Amino acid sequence: MKDYKSIYFVGAGGIGMAALERYFLAQGFRVAGYDRTRTELTDALASEGVEICYDEAASLIPDYCKNPADTLVVFTPAVPASHEGLCYFRNGGFTVMKRAELLGLITRSSKGLCFAGTHGKTTTSSMAAHILHCSSVGCNAFLGGILRNYGSNLLLSATSPYSVIEADEFDRSFHHLSPYIAVITATDPDHLDIYGTEEAYLESFAHFTELIQPGGTLLLHTGLKVQPRVPQGVRTLSYSRNEGDYHAERVRKGNGEIVFDFVTPTGVVADVKLGVPVDINIENAVAAMAVCHMVGVPGEVMRQAIGTFLGAKRRFEFWLKEPGDNGRVIIDDYAHHPDELRASIASVKDLYPHRKLTVVFQPHLYTRTRDFAPQFAEALSLADEVILLNIYPARELPIPGVTSEIIFRDIKCPVKEICDKTLLVNRIKSRNFEVLLTAGAGDVCNYLPAIVEAVTK
C-alpha cells in the first residue's frame, strides 16, 4: 500500500466498504467514492472525511483520484460492470480490486479471526470484537454492522496481532482470506443466484476451510452439512447451544434477562448474562466467547464484556419499549433469509409470549424471493399479523412472475396484507399493535423514525 496516496471506493455506502474507508482514513490516505443512494451511513462517512458522489459520471471523480500510479480502486460486486466510473478506472490502467481482495491484503499480515455463515456472522463477530476490545488482547475489527457500543463498524488496535473479520460468502468473497481461526455458524443455502445449487454453496464453505493457516483452528457449528477440508496441523472444534466442545448449560430466563454457563474444553464460565437478551444470542455468544477463549481472554473479562454488549444496529434493535406489561414494543432486525426470519420471530415470541406480534417484512432480492418463497411464508405464518412490503431489488432487475404475492398467498396467519412502503407509516399508526417487528435487508429501517414518531405523539 506504500505506493498509494488515495483510494476510490465504487459502492462506498456498503457496510463492508465503510469499515475499509474508515481504516484508510485512519492511516492517512485520501478517500473518495461513489454510491447510488445517500444514506445515514454515507452522511456519517462524509462527515469523517470521505468524499462521496451519487452520480456515476467519470467527470465527477476527484482529480486526486485520477492518477493510476498512486490511486487504488476498490469495488463491491453489487456494482454492475457497466458502471461509468468503474469503466473509466479499468480502461485507464488503474489497479482495480474487489473489497474482499483488499481486506485479504490488510489482514494477511495479522492473525485473522474470520466469522463465516449464512446467518449469525455479524452478531457473532461483533460480540468477539467487543470482548477482545474490552480485554488486554485487543483487535482490529472489520464488521458488517455498526456496533452500538462504538457507533462504528471498525475497531483499531496498534498492538494486537488479531483481526476480526466478517467473512462474506457472497460472490465467494471469503476465499480471499487466510484465517487463523475460522468460524462457520450456518450453511443453509443462500445466494443461489451466484452458486446455483446447494452443493456448490457447501463446496464454497469447504474451500474456505482449506484456507486456514497452519497451526490454526476451525470452529464448526454442530450438525452442518459442510464437509471441511482443513490443512494438516489445523484442529477442528465444535460448538452449539446445547452440545459440542463449547456450549451453554443452565440457561435461565426471567425478568427480561438471559443467563447461562459457558462450557469450554478446560472449564466453565458461570453466570454469563447477555447484554442483548434474546434467545438466538445464546448461541452467538457461545461462538464469540469460544474464539476469545482460544486466544487467551480470561473468563471474567468475557463475562463482563458480554453483559455490556449492546449489539449491532439492525440486529434485534429496540426502537420503542414503553414501560409496563402492556407497553408497546418496536424491534428492527436485518433478517432476510427464511431461517433468520424464523429465528427472529421465535425470539420475539419468546420474549413476549402473551402479546400480539405484528411483523412487517420486506423481501430482499427477486432471486432470493423466487428461491425461498414457501420458506418465507412458513416463517411469517408464526406471526399473529403480517404486513408484507414489495421486494427490495438491491442489485437486481425484476424477474417476471416474482413479486411479494408468491410469499403472501401461502402465509397462514389470520391477518395479513400487502402494503406499499410509502403507506407503511399510516398503516401501522392505524393498527392497534402490541409488539411490532420490522425485518429485511432493504430500506424498511428508514421508516422507523417516522413510525415511532407517529405512534407516540
N, C-alpha and C positions, 0 to 999 in steps of 0.2 A: 504493500500500500504506500510505500515511501515515495513512489513516483507520482502519486496523485495529490492534487490540491482541492479538487471539487468532485462531488458525487451527485449525479442526477438520478432521481427515482421516478420511473414511469409506473404509476399506480401508487402514488405517495400516501394516499389516505388509507391504505390497508393496514390492519392492526400489526401484522408481522413486519411490514415495511417501516412502520413508525418506530419500532424499537431500534432498527438499524440507523434510521435517520438521527435519532437521539444519541445513539452511540457515537456516530461520526461527528456530530456537533460537539460532543464532549471531548473528542480527540483533536478538535481544532480545524476540521475540514469545513469548506463552504458547501452547503447542502441545499439543493433545489429539487423541484419535481413537478409532475402533473398528476391530477386526479380528475375524474369526471364530475364529481359532486363535492360541494363544500359541506363539511360536517363539523360537529363539535370537536372531533379529533383533529381535522385539518386546521381548524382555527387555533387549537392548542399548539400544534406543531409550528404554525406560522408565528405565534407569539414567542416561541422558543428560538426562532431564527431560521426556519426552513422557508424558502421562497417557493410558494406553490401557485401554479396557474391552473385554470379549469377549462382551457381550450387547448386542443392538441396541436394547434398550428406550430410548426417548427420555428417560425419567426418570433415566437414568444419565449423561446428558450433563452435564459440569461447569457450574456456574452461570455461570462467567466466559465460557462459550461460548454463552450464551442471549440475548445482545443483538445483534439483526441490524445495529445501527449500527456495531459495532466487531468483529464476528466474520465472518471469511471461511470458507466451507465448500468443501472440495475432495474430489472423489470419483474413484474409479477405475471405468472402465466394467465391470469384472468384478463390481461390486456390483449386485444386482438393483434395479430401480426401486421394488419394494415394500418395500425396507428401511425399518424403522420410523423409525430416526434420520434417514435421508435425507428421508423424507416430512415429518418434523417441520420440518426446515430449509426445505424447498421451500414448505411451506404457511405458514411463519412470516415470509416476506418477507426471508429471508437471501439474500445473493449466493452462488450455488452454481455452481461451475465444475469442469470436468474437470481432472485433473492436467496434461494436456498444455497446456491453456489457460494455467494458472498458469506453467508452465515457459516458454511462449512470452512471457508478460509479463516475466518476470525477464530473459530473455536478449535481448529486443528492443533493449535499450539497449547490448548488447555485440556483439562480432563472434562469431557462433555458428559453431563447427566441429561440424557435425552429421553423425553417422555412422548411415546407414540401411542396411537389407538384411535379407534373410530370415535369414541367419546371419553370424556373424563380427563383428557390430557391438559386442558387449560387449567382447570381447578387443581389437579394433582401437581403439575409443575409449579403453579403459583404458590401452593402450600409449601412445597420443598424449598422454593426460593426464599419465602418468608422465614422459614425455620433457619435456613443457613445464614440469612442476613441477620437474624437475631442471635446467632452464635459467633464464636470466635473463628469459625471455619470460613464464613463469608462465601460470596459467589458473585459472578456476573450472570445476569439472567435476561434472556430474550424471550418474552412471553406473548401469548396470543390473546391476552385480556389485560385491561387496565386494573392494576391492583388498587383496591380502595384504601389500603393502608398507606400507599405512597403516591397515588394519583398518576402512576406511570406504569408502563409495561417493560421498563428497563431498570435493572439494578446493577450498580457497578461496585467493584472492589479492586483496589490497587494491589492487593496482596494475595487474594485467594487463587488457588490453581484450578478452581471448578467453574464451569459454565453450565447454567441450567437452560435447556433448550426445549422448546415445544417442537417436536419432530412431526411435521405435517406430511401425511401420505398423499395429499392431493398432487397430481402430476408427478408422483414418485419423488417429491422434493426431498424426503428424508434420506434418500440414497446418496446425498452429497455429504452426509455427516459421518464422523468417525467416533462413535460413542465410547466412553469409558464405562459408564453404566447405562444400559438401555432398558427402558420400561415399556411393556406393551399392556395397555389397560383393557383393550377390547378389539375384536376383529370382525364385528358384524359388518356385512358388505355395505359399502358406500362408494360414491364417486364412480358408479358403473358407466358413466359417460366417458371416463378415462380408461377404466380397466376392462369393461365389457362383461366379465364373468366373476363370480365369487372366487373361483380357482386362481384367476390372475391377481385378484386383490390379496388373497392369502399368500401367494408367491412373492408379492412385493414386500410383505412383512417378513417372510422367511429370508429374503435377500438382505433386509435391514439388519437381521441378527448376524449376518456374515460380516458386517462392517465393524463389529465391536473390537476394540483394541485388545491385543494380547494382555492377559492379566486382568481383564475387565469382567463385568458381570451382566447377565441378562436377568431381569426381574419380570417374570411372566405371570399374568393372572391365571389362576387355575381354570381348567376346562376349555381353553381356547382351541380352535381348530388348527391354528397355525403350527407348522412343523419347523421348529427352529433349526438353524444350521450354524451354530456358534463355532468359531475357530477353536483350535486346540489351545488349552490353557484358559479358556473363558468358562466361568462357572455359571450354572443356571439355578436360580432360586424362584420360589413360587410365593404368591400372596393371594388373598381374597378377604372377604369379610369374615368368613367362618372357618377357613382352613388354609393350610399352606405353611411355609417357613415363617411367614409374617401374617398375622391375622388379629382379629379383635375377639375379646371374650368379655363376659359380664356386661353386656350392653344395657344401659339403664336410661329410660326416657321419662320425663316428667317436668312440669313447671317450665316448659319451653326450653329444656336443656337435654342434651345427649351426652352421656359419659360412658366410657368404655376402658378396658385394659388392653394395652398394646403388647402383643406377644411377639418376641423375636427369638431367633435360634439360641440366644445366650441369656435370655431373661425376660422380665415383664416390666413395662412401664405402666403403673397403676393410675387409674382415675384421670384419664385424658378427657378433657371437656372441650367439645367443638365450639369454636367461635361462631361458626355458621351452622346452627344445629338442625340439619336436615339429614334424613336417613342416608341418602346417596353419598354424603360426605364422610361417613364412617369408612367406607372402602377407599375413597380418595385419600383420606388421611393415613390409612394403613400403608398405601403405596408410597406416599411422600415421606413418611417417617421411616419406612424401610430404607429408602435411599440415603436419608440423612444418618441413619444408624450405621450404614456401611461406610460412610466417610468420617465417622467418629464424633458425631454430635451427641452430647450426653442426654440421657433420658429426661432429666429435669428441665433442660433447655427446650427439648421438643415439646414436653407437656405445656410449658408456659407459652411457647410460640403458637401452638395450635389454638390455644384459648384466646389469643389476641388476633387471630387471622380473621379479617373482615370479608374476605372473598374478592373475586374479580367482578368488575361491573358486568352486568347481564348474565351472571351465573347465580341464579336464585337470589336476585337482588330485591330487597323490600323497598317499595316506593311509598306505601302507606300502611301504617299499623296503628289503627285507632285503639285507644285504651278500652278495657272492659271485655267481658266474654262475648259481647255482640258487636264489638268494634269491627269496622270494615278493614279488609286487608287487600293490598295490591302487590303482587310479586311479578317480576320480569325474569325470564330465563331464555338463554340462547338456544335451547333445544330445537334441533332442526332435522334430526334423524328419528325414525319411529321409536327406537329403543330409548333414546334420550327423552323423548316426549313422554313415553310411558313412565319412565323413572321419575321425571319431574312432576307429573300429575300425581303419581303414587306418593311422592314425598309431601306434596301439599296436603293430600287427604290424610296422610299420617300425622301431620302437624295439627290439622283442623278436622278431626274425624266426624264431627256432628254439624258441620257447616256446609252450606250450598256452595259448590265450586263452579264458577264460570270460567271457561278457557277461551281466550282469543288466540287463534293460531294463524300465522302467515306462512304458507308453504314457501320453501326456498328452492328455486330451480325447477324448470319444466322436467328435466330428466329425472331428478330425484322424486318428483311427484308421480311421474309415469311409472317408475320402477317400484315404488313403495306405497301406492295409494291404499291398498287394503290394510296394510300395517298401520298407516297413519289413522285410518278410520277406526281401527280396533283400539288404538291408544286413546283417541279422542272420545270414544264411547265410554271411557271410565269417568268422564266429567258429568256433572249434572246439567250443564248448559254449554253450548259451543257456539262461538261466533267465528266463522271461517272467513278469512280475507282472501283476496285474489293472490295468485302466485307472484312472488317477487322474482324477477327474471335474472338479476345479477348479470352474469356474463353471457347469458343465453338468449337466443331468438325463440319465439313461440314454436311449439310443436302442435300441429293440427290435432284436435280432439283432446288435448291435455289442458284441462282447466281445474280449478278447485272443485268443480262439480263431481269429478271422479272420486274424490275423497268424501265429499258431502253426502252422496247418495247412500253410502254404507255406514254412516255414523248412526249408532243405535240409541243415543241418549234422547230423552223425550223433547227437549227444547234445543233447537238448532236453527241457524240461519247463515246465509252468505251475505257479507256486508262489504261494500266498497270502503277502503281505508279512510277516505275523506269524510265518511259519515260516521266513523267509529266513535268519536268522542261523544256525539249526541246520542248514539245508540246505547252506550254504556251509561250515560247520565240518566237516560230514561228507564234503565233497569234497576230493579231492587236487588243488586248483587250483595253477596256477603263476603266471599273470597274470590278475587279475580286474579287469574294467571295469564299473562301475555307471553307468547312463546314464538320463536322463529329466529332465523339468522338474517332477516331482511331489515326493513326500516320501521317495523311496528314500534320499536322502542322510542322513536322520535315523537310519538303521540302521547307518551306517558306524562310529560309535564302538563299538557292540556287536559288529559284525563283526570289527573289528581286535582288540578285547579277546578275543573267542572264539578266534581263530586264533593268537594269540601267547602266551596264558597257559599 
